[in-house]
């Protein structure tokens, strides 16, 4: 399988954890709206909402590690998800602990560079979560049925996967200890270099801020521009009113037209481009993600939905983000955010001393909504990009109703004479056959099976997704009718 095809599989696996993120974003947004100054300190309800939302948004890495491993595993087994979490835990304990890094490198904590310290704090990110999820899934698919010598038999099969994942995570952690700070430091130096470029620098920052999100390195630039690494502190100075009018806010304002307008319009484009039979399924996810982006400015549920399945769209998104920051900075249309560039922060910052014509960001946002929709829809249809709802599915799976598909499954399983028992769990048909060798795996795949697991000579599991119980019931009903007729 080529790299693009595998990235599309990763993107599909991400849809499970992505569906959780809007809940976290909405809780955070509502909590900050209730208590915009204390962020929960002045309201018990705001405290619950803020920390409940942070429980989701601050732990995206763990959601991705489990979700990607589960989604990419051949039979969607929990052992793969557990292995992904275990791998990320090791990365956190090694790379995310500055004292451990000191022992490994022999450099006292007091002598470590600022880049080493910051990089350690950012070691557990969406990127490392996805990375460990992929590693765990690959190892699961390779070793889940391994047979060990009798003395070690207990550790064979699926139990072997967490073990081999652990050692792989140790190797990855050691590599990150030496590589991660170097890359992080280089990005920090790059950020410092462009910080003197005014509006152009703001545009360059916006472009790389989005482009680096998939690998979790956007935090390096954030440390330069919106936090206090080199004294810019765009966020704190804007909200405290201690910055410079016409300058402070240039690294925030341009995000509003993208987060609150452009990306929700991209969701609409992806929905309109989805196959008719998939619109209801993807509409809920994309709709919730769009509402979350508009209200709170949390855009990860949207961005992760297409960054792997359609990388070219993500590059376009990064370019448009840079353009938006450049325009807002050039025109001096300024607003600021405490959390992210959504409606709540926009309203709260509207009348702050350093805000300049923030209403013009609405005009810019409407223009960017039109641009995003037009560009995304054109690119998706022109290049047949596999955004949510456009995944390749065989015509047999698309056209057959459940009853007819059940009959087709029966035929691919060797006919009714080959079926001994029919059962199902959430996503799998659990079957006992007279002869497993009589099945037609190619046809099962064409019908929509995501995997086939042979358990000896007579037992078989066919992963068909959430319709497993309906298909099994239809197969059983037809089987009973055939038996009665005979």
KAUR-V276375 format. One line per field, one symbol per residue. ss: DSSP state (H for helix, E for strand, L for the rest). psi: psi as a letter, one per 40 degrees, with the letter a starting at -180 (. if undefined). burial: I if it has 9 or more other ideal C-beta (glycine too) atoms within 8 Angstrom, else O. A space follows every 10 residues. Layout:
ss->???
psi->???
burial->???
This chain:
ss->LLHHHHHHHH HHHHHHHHHH HHHHHHHHHH HHHHLLLLLL LLLHHHHHHH HHHHHHHLLH HHHHHHHHHH HHLLLLLHHH HHHHHHHHHH HHHHHLLHHH HHHHHLLLHH HLLHHHHHHH HLLLLHHHHH HHHHHHHHHH HHHLLLLLLH HHHHHLLLHH HHHHHHHHHH HHHHHHHHHH HHHHHHHHHH HHHHLLLHHH HHHHHHHHHH HLHHHLLHHH HHHHHLLLLL LLLHHHHHHH LLLLLLLLLL LLHHHHHHHH HHHHHHHHHH HHHLLHHHHH HHHHHHHHHH HHHHHHLLLH HHHHHHLLLL HHHHHHHHHH HHHHHHHHHH HLLELLLLLL LLHHHHHHHL LLLLLELLLH HHHHHHHHHH HHHHHHHHHH HHHLLLLLLL LLLLHHHHHL LHHHHHHHHH HHLLLHHHEE EEEELLLEEE EEELLHHHLL HHHHHHLLLL EEEEELLLEE EEELLLLHHH HHHHHHHHHH HHHHHL
psi->hidddddddd dddedddded dddddddddd ddddgedefe dehddddddd dddddddefd dddddddddd deidffiddd dddddddddd dddcdehddd ddddeehidd eiiddddddd dedhiddddd dddddddddd ddeefihiid deddeibddd dddddddddd dddddddddd dddddddddd dddeeeebdd dddddddddd deddeeeddd dddddeafde edfdddddde eeahhedhee eddeddddde dddddddddd ddeiideedd dddddddddd dddddeehed dddededddg dddddddddd dddddddddd efhhiiiddi gadddddded eidehhfddd dddddddddd dddddddddd ddefhgihee ihhidddddh iddddddddd deeeideehd ihiiadeihh ihidhdeeig ddddddeehe ihhhgaedii hhheaeeddd dddddddddd ddddd.
burial->OOOOOIIIII IIIIIIIIII IIIIIIIIII IIOIIIOOII OOIOOIIIII IIIIIIIOOI IIIIIIIIII IIIIIIIOII IIIIIIIIOI IIOIIIIIOI IIOIOOIOOO OIOOIIIIII OIIIIIIIII IIIIIIIIII IOIIOOOOOO OOIOOIOOII IIIIIIOIII OIIIOIIIOI IIIIIOIIOI IIOIIOOOII IIIIIIIIII IIIIOIIIII IIIIIIIOIO OIIIIIIIIO IOIOOOOIII IIIIIIIIII IIIIIIIIII IOIIIOOIIO OIIOIIIIII IIIIIIIIII IIIIIIIIII IIIIIIIIII IIIIIIIIIO OOIIIIIIII IIIIIIOIII OIOIIIOIOI IOOIIIIIII IIIIIIIOII OOOOIIIIII IOOIOIIIOI OIOOIIIIII IIIIIOOIIO OIOIOOIIII IOIIIIOIII OOIIIIIIIO IIIOOOOIII IIIIOOOIOO IIIIIIOIIO OIOOOO
